[in-house]
Amino acid sequence: MDVIKYPFITEKATLSMEKNNTLQFLVGMQARKEQIKKAVENMYNVKVVKVTTMITAKGEKKALVTLSAENSAEEIASRLGIF
């Protein structure tokens, strides 16, 4: 099972990244919040504070991952090549 499929980047996601220090990912439908948290912490070597999930209008599962204050979501995004 794929926990993290790929980063979800929109204008709203970018604004949330700047304001709330959050990253958004499309994740597997069976992925639980604990699994998403561990996957993000292991992949990017960051501390995750909170994970919120939702089902999009297209029927995909999206996770909003809030990082701790000592980690920058913008820095992770630049490592991913988003910026």
N, CA, C and O atoms as a MOPAC input file, in Angstrom:
PM7 MOZYME 1SCF
protein

 N      0.84100 1    -1.18600 1     0.00000 1
 C      0.00000 1     0.00000 1     0.00000 1
 C      0.88900 1     1.25300 1     0.00000 1
 O      1.84200 1     1.35700 1     0.77200 1
 N      0.55700 1     2.17800 1    -0.86800 1
 C      1.24800 1     3.46300 1    -0.89200 1
 C      0.63800 1     4.37600 1     0.15700 1
 O     -0.56600 1     4.63200 1     0.14900 1
 N      1.47300 1     4.86100 1     1.05300 1
 C      0.97900 1     5.81400 1     2.04400 1
 C      0.97500 1     7.19900 1     1.41900 1
 O     -0.07300 1     7.83900 1     1.34000 1
 N      2.13400 1     7.66800 1     0.97500 1
 C      2.26400 1     8.97800 1     0.34100 1
 C      2.38500 1     8.75800 1    -1.16400 1
 O      3.29900 1     8.07100 1    -1.62100 1
 N      1.47000 1     9.33700 1    -1.93200 1
 C      1.55600 1     9.21800 1    -3.39100 1
 C      2.44000 1    10.32800 1    -3.96000 1
 O      3.45800 1    10.06000 1    -4.59800 1
 N      2.03000 1    11.58900 1    -3.71700 1
 C      2.82100 1    12.72700 1    -4.19200 1
 C      2.33400 1    14.01200 1    -3.51400 1
 O      1.22400 1    14.05300 1    -2.98300 1
 N      3.17400 1    15.06700 1    -3.53200 1
 C      2.75900 1    16.34900 1    -2.93900 1
 C      1.61200 1    16.95400 1    -3.75100 1
 O      1.55200 1    16.80300 1    -4.97100 1
 N      0.72400 1    17.62600 1    -3.07000 1
 C     -0.43500 1    18.27100 1    -3.68500 1
 C     -0.16900 1    19.76800 1    -3.67500 1
 O     -0.14800 1    20.38700 1    -2.61100 1
 N      0.03300 1    20.35700 1    -4.85200 1
 C      0.42600 1    21.75300 1    -4.93900 1
 C     -0.62000 1    22.54200 1    -5.72200 1
 O     -0.85700 1    22.29500 1    -6.90500 1
 N     -1.23000 1    23.48800 1    -5.03600 1
 C     -2.14600 1    24.44700 1    -5.64500 1
 C     -1.82200 1    25.81200 1    -5.05500 1
 O     -0.96600 1    25.92600 1    -4.17700 1
 N     -2.49500 1    26.83300 1    -5.53100 1
 C     -2.28300 1    28.16500 1    -4.97400 1
 C     -2.70300 1    28.19900 1    -3.50300 1
 O     -2.03500 1    28.81700 1    -2.67400 1
 N     -3.80400 1    27.53500 1    -3.19100 1
 C     -4.28500 1    27.48300 1    -1.80700 1
 C     -3.30900 1    26.69800 1    -0.92400 1
 O     -3.07900 1    27.07200 1     0.22700 1
 N     -2.73900 1    25.62300 1    -1.45100 1
 C     -1.77100 1    24.82700 1    -0.69500 1
 C     -0.50900 1    25.64800 1    -0.42000 1
 O      0.07700 1    25.55100 1     0.65800 1
 N     -0.10000 1    26.44700 1    -1.38700 1
 C      1.08200 1    27.29500 1    -1.21600 1
 C      0.83100 1    28.35900 1    -0.15500 1
 O      1.70800 1    28.64400 1     0.66000 1
 N     -0.35500 1    28.94400 1    -0.16200 1
 C     -0.70300 1    29.94500 1     0.84300 1
 C     -0.72000 1    29.32000 1     2.23500 1
 O     -0.23400 1    29.91900 1     3.19500 1
 N     -1.27400 1    28.12500 1     2.34200 1
 C     -1.30500 1    27.40400 1     3.61400 1
 C      0.10900 1    27.05900 1     4.08200 1
 O      0.39500 1    27.05900 1     5.27900 1
 N      0.97600 1    26.76900 1     3.13300 1
 C      2.36900 1    26.45300 1     3.45400 1
 C      3.04100 1    27.66200 1     4.10400 1
 O      3.78100 1    27.52000 1     5.07700 1
 N      2.78000 1    28.83800 1     3.56500 1
 C      3.39500 1    30.05400 1     4.07600 1
 C      2.79100 1    30.48400 1     5.41400 1
 O      3.51700 1    30.88900 1     6.32200 1
 N      1.46400 1    30.39600 1     5.53800 1
 C      0.78700 1    30.86900 1     6.74500 1
 C      0.83000 1    29.87800 1     7.90400 1
 O      1.08400 1    30.26500 1     9.04400 1
 N      0.58200 1    28.59400 1     7.61200 1
 C      0.38500 1    27.60500 1     8.66700 1
 C      1.49000 1    26.56400 1     8.78100 1
 O      1.41000 1    25.66200 1     9.61500 1
 N      2.52800 1    26.68300 1     7.94200 1
 C      3.63900 1    25.72600 1     7.93800 1
 C      3.13300 1    24.29900 1     7.68400 1
 O      3.51500 1    23.35800 1     8.38000 1
 N      2.26100 1    24.15900 1     6.66800 1
 C      1.69800 1    22.85100 1     6.33700 1
 C      2.08500 1    22.42500 1     4.93400 1
 O      2.29800 1    23.25300 1     4.04800 1
 N      2.17100 1    21.12700 1     4.75200 1
 C      2.36500 1    20.52400 1     3.44100 1
 C      1.13100 1    19.68800 1     3.14100 1
 O      0.49700 1    19.15600 1     4.05200 1
 N      0.79100 1    19.57200 1     1.85500 1
 C     -0.35100 1    18.75900 1     1.47400 1
 C      0.12200 1    17.64100 1     0.55000 1
 O      0.96100 1    17.85000 1    -0.32600 1
 N     -0.43500 1    16.44500 1     0.76700 1
 C     -0.07600 1    15.27500 1    -0.01900 1
 C     -1.33000 1    14.51700 1    -0.41200 1
 O     -2.31000 1    14.50100 1     0.33300 1
 N     -1.30300 1    13.89000 1    -1.57500 1
 C     -2.31700 1    12.90500 1    -1.89800 1
 C     -1.79400 1    11.59400 1    -1.34800 1
 O     -0.63200 1    11.24300 1    -1.55400 1
 N     -2.65300 1    10.87300 1    -0.65000 1
 C     -2.24700 1     9.64800 1     0.03100 1
 C     -3.17600 1     8.50700 1    -0.36900 1
 O     -4.23000 1     8.73000 1    -0.96400 1
 N     -2.77800 1     7.30300 1    -0.04000 1
 C     -3.59800 1     6.13500 1    -0.31300 1
 C     -4.88900 1     6.17400 1     0.49500 1
 O     -4.90900 1     6.68000 1     1.61700 1
 N     -5.95800 1     5.64500 1    -0.07100 1
 C     -7.26300 1     5.67200 1     0.59500 1
 C     -7.24800 1     4.92500 1     1.92400 1
 O     -8.00600 1     5.27600 1     2.82800 1
 N     -6.41100 1     3.90900 1     2.06300 1
 C     -6.36600 1     3.11900 1     3.29000 1
 C     -5.37600 1     3.67500 1     4.31800 1
 O     -5.28900 1     3.15400 1     5.43000 1
 N     -4.63200 1     4.72000 1     3.96100 1
 C     -3.61400 1     5.27800 1     4.85400 1
 C     -4.26700 1     5.95400 1     6.06200 1
 O     -5.20300 1     6.73900 1     5.91400 1
 N     -3.76200 1     5.64100 1     7.25300 1
 C     -4.24000 1     6.25200 1     8.48800 1
 C     -3.33000 1     7.42400 1     8.86000 1
 O     -2.21000 1     7.54000 1     8.36100 1
 N     -3.82300 1     8.27600 1     9.73000 1
 C     -3.07000 1     9.46300 1    10.12700 1
 C     -1.71500 1     9.11300 1    10.72900 1
 O     -0.72100 1     9.78300 1    10.44600 1
 N     -1.66500 1     8.06500 1    11.56000 1
 C     -0.39700 1     7.66200 1    12.18100 1
 C      0.61200 1     7.22300 1    11.11400 1
 O      1.80000 1     7.52800 1    11.21400 1
 N      0.13300 1     6.50800 1    10.09900 1
 C      1.01800 1     6.05200 1     9.02000 1
 C      1.53000 1     7.23800 1     8.20700 1
 O      2.70100 1     7.27900 1     7.82700 1
 N      0.65700 1     8.19100 1     7.94500 1
 C      1.04400 1     9.38500 1     7.18000 1
 C      2.08700 1    10.17100 1     7.96000 1
 O      3.08000 1    10.62200 1     7.38800 1
 N      1.86900 1    10.33900 1     9.26200 1
 C      2.81400 1    11.07400 1    10.10900 1
 C      4.18800 1    10.42100 1    10.07400 1
 O      5.19100 1    11.10400 1     9.86300 1
 N      4.24800 1     9.10300 1    10.27800 1
 C      5.53000 1     8.39500 1    10.26400 1
 C      6.20900 1     8.47800 1     8.90100 1
 O      7.42500 1     8.64900 1     8.82300 1
 N      5.43200 1     8.35800 1     7.83000 1
 C      6.00300 1     8.40700 1     6.48300 1
 C      6.62900 1     9.76600 1     6.19700 1
 O      7.73200 1     9.83800 1     5.65700 1
 N      5.93500 1    10.84400 1     6.55500 1
 C      6.46300 1    12.19400 1     6.30900 1
 C      7.69700 1    12.43800 1     7.17300 1
 O      8.68600 1    12.99200 1     6.69200 1
 N      7.65200 1    12.03200 1     8.43900 1
 C      8.81200 1    12.22500 1     9.31800 1
 C     10.02300 1    11.46200 1     8.79500 1
 O     11.13900 1    11.97900 1     8.84400 1
 N      9.83000 1    10.25600 1     8.30100 1
 C     10.94400 1     9.46700 1     7.78300 1
 C     11.45800 1     9.98600 1     6.44400 1
 O     12.66700 1    10.02600 1     6.21500 1
 N     10.54500 1    10.38300 1     5.56200 1
 C     10.95100 1    10.84100 1     4.22700 1
 C     11.70500 1    12.16800 1     4.25300 1
 O     12.67200 1    12.34800 1     3.51300 1
 N     11.26100 1    13.10000 1     5.10600 1
 C     11.80300 1    14.45400 1     5.07300 1
 C     12.57300 1    14.84300 1     6.32600 1
 O     13.06000 1    15.97000 1     6.42100 1
 N     12.69400 1    13.92900 1     7.29500 1
 C     13.44800 1    14.17900 1     8.52000 1
 C     12.95200 1    15.44700 1     9.23100 1
 O     13.73500 1    16.34200 1     9.55100 1
 N     11.63600 1    15.50100 1     9.47000 1
 C     11.00300 1    16.63300 1    10.13500 1
 C     10.13500 1    16.12500 1    11.28000 1
 O      9.89900 1    14.92200 1    11.39900 1
 N      9.66400 1    17.03700 1    12.12000 1
 C      8.74900 1    16.70800 1    13.21300 1
 C      7.35000 1    17.15200 1    12.80400 1
 O      7.12400 1    18.32900 1    12.52100 1
 N      6.41400 1    16.21000 1    12.77400 1
 C      5.03200 1    16.49300 1    12.40000 1
 C      4.21800 1    16.72700 1    13.66800 1
 O      4.26800 1    15.92900 1    14.60400 1
 N      3.46500 1    17.83400 1    13.68900 1
 C      2.63400 1    18.18000 1    14.83000 1
 C      1.22800 1    17.60500 1    14.67200 1
 O      0.65400 1    17.09000 1    15.63200 1
 N      0.67200 1    17.69200 1    13.45900 1
 C     -0.72500 1    17.32300 1    13.25800 1
 C     -0.94400 1    16.84800 1    11.82200 1
 O     -0.31600 1    17.34500 1    10.88800 1
 N     -1.84300 1    15.88000 1    11.66200 1
 C     -2.23600 1    15.40100 1    10.34000 1
 C     -3.75400 1    15.45600 1    10.25700 1
 O     -4.45600 1    14.92000 1    11.11400 1
 N     -4.24900 1    16.11200 1     9.21500 1
 C     -5.68000 1    16.18300 1     8.94900 1
 C     -5.91100 1    15.56800 1     7.57500 1
 O     -5.16500 1    15.85300 1     6.63700 1
 N     -6.92900 1    14.73000 1     7.44400 1
 C     -7.21200 1    14.10800 1     6.15500 1
 C     -8.60500 1    14.48100 1     5.67500 1
 O     -9.48700 1    14.81800 1     6.46500 1
 N     -8.77700 1    14.41300 1     4.35800 1
 C    -10.08600 1    14.68000 1     3.75400 1
 C    -10.16400 1    13.95700 1     2.41700 1
 O     -9.14400 1    13.61300 1     1.82000 1
 N    -11.37100 1    13.73400 1     1.96600 1
 C    -11.59700 1    13.13600 1     0.65800 1
 C    -11.95200 1    14.27100 1    -0.29700 1
 O    -12.86200 1    15.05400 1    -0.02500 1
 N    -11.23000 1    14.35900 1    -1.42300 1
 C    -11.46900 1    15.42700 1    -2.38700 1
 C    -12.71900 1    15.13300 1    -3.21600 1
 O    -13.28600 1    14.04300 1    -3.13500 1
 N    -13.13400 1    16.10100 1    -4.00100 1
 C    -14.29900 1    15.93700 1    -4.87400 1
 C    -14.04800 1    14.86600 1    -5.93300 1
 O    -14.99400 1    14.27400 1    -6.45300 1
 N    -12.78300 1    14.61500 1    -6.25300 1
 C    -12.42800 1    13.59000 1    -7.23700 1
 C    -12.35100 1    12.19700 1    -6.61900 1
 O    -12.06500 1    11.22400 1    -7.31600 1
 N    -12.60200 1    12.09900 1    -5.32300 1
 C    -12.58800 1    10.81500 1    -4.63900 1
 C    -11.20900 1    10.36400 1    -4.19500 1
 O    -10.99700 1     9.18000 1    -3.93100 1
 N    -10.26800 1    11.29700 1    -4.11000 1
 C     -8.91800 1    10.99400 1    -3.64100 1
 C     -8.78100 1    11.45900 1    -2.19700 1
 O     -9.51000 1    12.34700 1    -1.75500 1
 N     -7.86100 1    10.87000 1    -1.47200 1
 C     -7.63100 1    11.25100 1    -0.07500 1
 C     -6.45400 1    12.21600 1    -0.01700 1
 O     -5.38500 1    11.94900 1    -0.56500 1
 N     -6.67400 1    13.34700 1     0.65900 1
 C     -5.65000 1    14.38100 1     0.78400 1
 C     -5.30300 1    14.53300 1     2.25400 1
 O     -6.18500 1    14.50300 1     3.11300 1
 N     -4.01600 1    14.69700 1     2.54400 1
 C     -3.55600 1    14.89300 1     3.91400 1
 C     -2.90300 1    16.26700 1     4.03700 1
 O     -2.06600 1    16.64900 1     3.21900 1
 N     -3.29900 1    17.00000 1     5.07200 1
 C     -2.66700 1    18.26700 1     5.41500 1
 C     -1.77400 1    17.99000 1     6.61500 1
 O     -2.25400 1    17.63000 1     7.69000 1
 N     -0.48200 1    18.16100 1     6.42200 1
 C      0.51000 1    17.81500 1     7.43800 1
 C      1.11300 1    19.10500 1     7.98400 1
 O      1.77900 1    19.84500 1     7.26100 1
 N      0.87200 1    19.36700 1     9.28100 1
 C      1.41600 1    20.56000 1     9.93100 1
 C      2.74900 1    20.20200 1    10.56900 1
 O      2.84900 1    19.25100 1    11.34400 1
 N      3.76500 1    20.97700 1    10.23300 1
 C      5.11000 1    20.73800 1    10.76100 1
 C      5.35100 1    21.57900 1    12.00900 1
 O      4.68900 1    22.59500 1    12.22300 1
 N      6.30000 1    21.14900 1    12.82400 1
 C      6.65200 1    21.90500 1    14.02900 1
 C      7.33800 1    23.21100 1    13.63500 1
 O      7.78000 1    23.37200 1    12.49800 1
 N      7.42100 1    24.12700 1    14.57300 1
 C      7.96800 1    25.46000 1    14.30500 1
 C      9.43000 1    25.42300 1    13.86400 1
 O      9.86500 1    26.28800 1    13.10400 1
 N     10.19800 1    24.42700 1    14.33300 1
 C     11.61600 1    24.37500 1    13.95200 1
 C     11.84300 1    23.85000 1    12.54000 1
 O     12.96300 1    23.91800 1    12.03300 1
 N     10.80500 1    23.33000 1    11.89700 1
 C     10.90000 1    22.86300 1    10.51100 1
 C     10.10700 1    23.79500 1     9.61300 1
 O      9.02400 1    24.24900 1     9.98200 1
 N     10.64500 1    24.08100 1     8.43500 1
 C      9.99400 1    24.98600 1     7.50400 1
 C      9.38400 1    24.19500 1     6.34200 1
 O     10.08000 1    23.45300 1     5.64900 1
 N      8.08900 1    24.36500 1     6.14400 1
 C      7.41100 1    23.70600 1     5.02700 1
 C      7.94900 1    24.22700 1     3.69600 1
 O      8.04000 1    23.47500 1     2.72600 1
 N      8.30300 1    25.50400 1     3.64700 1
 C      8.84100 1    26.08500 1     2.41600 1
 C     10.19200 1    25.46000 1     2.06400 1
 O     10.49200 1    25.25700 1     0.88800 1
 N     11.00000 1    25.15800 1     3.06600 1
 C     12.29100 1    24.52300 1     2.83100 1
 C     12.09700 1    23.12500 1     2.25100 1
 O     12.80200 1    22.73500 1     1.32000 1
 N     11.14900 1    22.37500 1     2.79500 1
 C     10.85500 1    21.02700 1     2.28400 1
 C     10.34400 1    21.12800 1     0.85300 1
 O     10.72700 1    20.32600 1     0.00100 1
 N      9.49400 1    22.09200 1     0.58600 1
 C      8.96400 1    22.29400 1    -0.76500 1
 C     10.08000 1    22.62300 1    -1.74800 1
 O     10.06200 1    22.15000 1    -2.88400 1
 N     11.04500 1    23.42200 1    -1.32700 1
 C     12.16800 1    23.73500 1    -2.22000 1
 C     13.04400 1    22.51500 1    -2.47100 1
 O     13.59300 1    22.36200 1    -3.56200 1
 N     13.18300 1    21.63300 1    -1.45600 1
 C     13.92100 1    20.37300 1    -1.65600 1
 C     13.21100 1    19.47200 1    -2.64600 1
 O     13.85200 1    18.72200 1    -3.38300 1
 N     11.87800 1    19.54300 1    -2.66600 1
 C     11.09100 1    18.73600 1    -3.59800 1
 C     11.07900 1    19.32500 1    -5.00300 1
 O     10.63500 1    18.66600 1    -5.94300 1
 N     11.56000 1    20.55800 1    -5.15900 1
 C     11.58000 1    21.20100 1    -6.46700 1
 C     10.29200 1    21.92400 1    -6.79300 1
 O     10.02800 1    22.22000 1    -7.95800 1
 N      9.48200 1    22.21600 1    -5.78200 1
 C      8.21600 1    22.91100 1    -6.00900 1
 C      8.43600 1    24.39700 1    -6.24200 1
 O      7.75600 1    25.01500 1    -7.06100 1
 N      9.38900 1    24.96100 1    -5.51600 1
 C      9.72000 1    26.38700 1    -5.69100 1
 C     11.01500 1    26.53300 1    -6.42600 1
 O     11.46300 1    27.65300 1    -6.67000 1

